[in-house]
Amino acid sequence: MDTAPARTAQDGADGTRLAVTVRPSRRRRRPTGAPPPLPRTFQFSSAGWLLATLGLVALFSITSPPAGTVRR
């Protein structure tokens, strides 16, 4: 969300109300004008983390008993 509704704030000294406004901002760029570095590309290490996570989920689902079969 780039903008927010205008708010009012009360000054404690004399009780007057001051309007605080938020102006929409443009996308920030680097001083060179190049776009920001994100989003990053999908790299080899990203694939490794994804495979490791999927492997752990698969291992957990294989080794855990089905719901309702464990007695207390």
Distance bins in CASP14 RR format, pairs under 12 A and 6 or more apart:
PFRMAT RR
TARGET T0000
AUTHOR 0000-0000-0000
RMODE 2
METHOD distances of the structure
MODEL  1
1 22 0 0 0 0 1 0 0 0 0 0 0
1 24 0 0 0 0 1 0 0 0 0 0 0
1 25 0 0 0 0 0 1 0 0 0 0 0
2 22 0 0 0 0 1 0 0 0 0 0 0
2 23 0 0 0 0 1 0 0 0 0 0 0
2 24 1 0 1 0 0 0 0 0 0 0 0
2 25 1 0 0 1 0 0 0 0 0 0 0
2 26 0 0 0 0 1 0 0 0 0 0 0
2 27 0 0 0 0 1 0 0 0 0 0 0
2 28 0 0 0 0 0 1 0 0 0 0 0
3 21 0 0 0 0 1 0 0 0 0 0 0
3 22 1 0 0 1 0 0 0 0 0 0 0
3 23 1 0 0 1 0 0 0 0 0 0 0
3 24 1 0 1 0 0 0 0 0 0 0 0
3 25 0 0 0 0 1 0 0 0 0 0 0
4 20 0 0 0 0 1 0 0 0 0 0 0
4 21 0 0 0 0 1 0 0 0 0 0 0
4 22 1 0 1 0 0 0 0 0 0 0 0
4 23 0 0 0 0 1 0 0 0 0 0 0
4 24 0 0 0 0 1 0 0 0 0 0 0
4 25 0 0 0 0 0 1 0 0 0 0 0
5 19 0 0 0 0 0 1 0 0 0 0 0
5 20 0 0 0 0 0 1 0 0 0 0 0
5 21 0 0 0 0 1 0 0 0 0 0 0
5 22 1 0 0 1 0 0 0 0 0 0 0
6 17 0 0 0 0 0 1 0 0 0 0 0
6 18 0 0 0 0 0 1 0 0 0 0 0
6 19 1 0 0 1 0 0 0 0 0 0 0
6 20 1 0 0 1 0 0 0 0 0 0 0
6 21 1 0 1 0 0 0 0 0 0 0 0
6 22 1 0 0 1 0 0 0 0 0 0 0
6 23 0 0 0 0 0 1 0 0 0 0 0
7 17 0 0 0 0 0 1 0 0 0 0 0
7 18 0 0 0 0 1 0 0 0 0 0 0
7 19 1 0 0 1 0 0 0 0 0 0 0
7 20 1 0 1 0 0 0 0 0 0 0 0
7 21 1 0 0 1 0 0 0 0 0 0 0
7 22 1 0 0 1 0 0 0 0 0 0 0
8 15 0 0 0 0 0 1 0 0 0 0 0
8 16 0 0 0 0 0 1 0 0 0 0 0
8 17 1 0 1 0 0 0 0 0 0 0 0
8 18 1 0 0 1 0 0 0 0 0 0 0
8 19 1 0 1 0 0 0 0 0 0 0 0
8 20 1 0 0 1 0 0 0 0 0 0 0
8 21 0 0 0 0 1 0 0 0 0 0 0
9 15 0 0 0 0 0 1 0 0 0 0 0
9 16 0 0 0 0 0 1 0 0 0 0 0
9 17 1 0 0 1 0 0 0 0 0 0 0
9 18 1 0 1 0 0 0 0 0 0 0 0
9 19 0 0 0 0 1 0 0 0 0 0 0
9 20 1 0 1 0 0 0 0 0 0 0 0
9 21 0 0 0 0 0 1 0 0 0 0 0
10 16 1 0 0 1 0 0 0 0 0 0 0
10 17 1 0 1 0 0 0 0 0 0 0 0
10 18 1 0 0 1 0 0 0 0 0 0 0
10 19 0 0 0 0 0 1 0 0 0 0 0
10 20 0 0 0 0 0 1 0 0 0 0 0
11 17 1 0 0 1 0 0 0 0 0 0 0
11 18 1 0 1 0 0 0 0 0 0 0 0
11 19 0 0 0 0 0 1 0 0 0 0 0
11 20 0 0 0 0 0 1 0 0 0 0 0
12 18 0 0 0 0 0 1 0 0 0 0 0
27 33 0 0 0 0 0 1 0 0 0 0 0
27 35 0 0 0 0 1 0 0 0 0 0 0
27 36 1 0 0 1 0 0 0 0 0 0 0
27 38 0 0 0 0 0 1 0 0 0 0 0
28 34 0 0 0 0 0 1 0 0 0 0 0
28 35 0 0 0 0 1 0 0 0 0 0 0
28 36 1 0 0 1 0 0 0 0 0 0 0
28 38 0 0 0 0 0 1 0 0 0 0 0
29 35 1 0 0 1 0 0 0 0 0 0 0
29 36 1 0 0 1 0 0 0 0 0 0 0
29 37 0 0 0 0 0 1 0 0 0 0 0
30 36 1 0 0 1 0 0 0 0 0 0 0
30 37 0 0 0 0 1 0 0 0 0 0 0
39 46 0 0 0 0 0 1 0 0 0 0 0
40 46 0 0 0 0 1 0 0 0 0 0 0
41 47 0 0 0 0 0 1 0 0 0 0 0
42 48 0 0 0 0 0 1 0 0 0 0 0
42 49 0 0 0 0 0 1 0 0 0 0 0
42 50 0 0 0 0 1 0 0 0 0 0 0
43 49 0 0 0 0 1 0 0 0 0 0 0
43 50 0 0 0 0 0 1 0 0 0 0 0
44 50 0 0 0 0 0 1 0 0 0 0 0
44 51 0 0 0 0 0 1 0 0 0 0 0
45 51 0 0 0 0 0 1 0 0 0 0 0
45 52 0 0 0 0 0 1 0 0 0 0 0
46 52 0 0 0 0 0 1 0 0 0 0 0
46 53 0 0 0 0 0 1 0 0 0 0 0
47 53 0 0 0 0 0 1 0 0 0 0 0
47 54 0 0 0 0 0 1 0 0 0 0 0
48 54 0 0 0 0 1 0 0 0 0 0 0
48 55 0 0 0 0 0 1 0 0 0 0 0
48 56 0 0 0 0 0 1 0 0 0 0 0
49 55 0 0 0 0 0 1 0 0 0 0 0
49 56 0 0 0 0 0 1 0 0 0 0 0
50 56 0 0 0 0 0 1 0 0 0 0 0
50 57 0 0 0 0 0 1 0 0 0 0 0
51 57 0 0 0 0 0 1 0 0 0 0 0
51 58 0 0 0 0 0 1 0 0 0 0 0
52 58 0 0 0 0 0 1 0 0 0 0 0
52 59 0 0 0 0 0 1 0 0 0 0 0
53 59 0 0 0 0 0 1 0 0 0 0 0
53 60 0 0 0 0 0 1 0 0 0 0 0
54 60 0 0 0 0 0 1 0 0 0 0 0
54 61 0 0 0 0 0 1 0 0 0 0 0
55 61 0 0 0 0 1 0 0 0 0 0 0
55 62 0 0 0 0 1 0 0 0 0 0 0
55 63 0 0 0 0 0 1 0 0 0 0 0
56 62 0 0 0 0 0 1 0 0 0 0 0
56 63 0 0 0 0 0 1 0 0 0 0 0
56 64 0 0 0 0 0 1 0 0 0 0 0
57 63 0 0 0 0 0 1 0 0 0 0 0
57 64 0 0 0 0 0 1 0 0 0 0 0
58 64 0 0 0 0 0 1 0 0 0 0 0
61 67 0 0 0 0 0 1 0 0 0 0 0
64 70 0 0 0 0 1 0 0 0 0 0 0
65 71 0 0 0 0 0 1 0 0 0 0 0
END
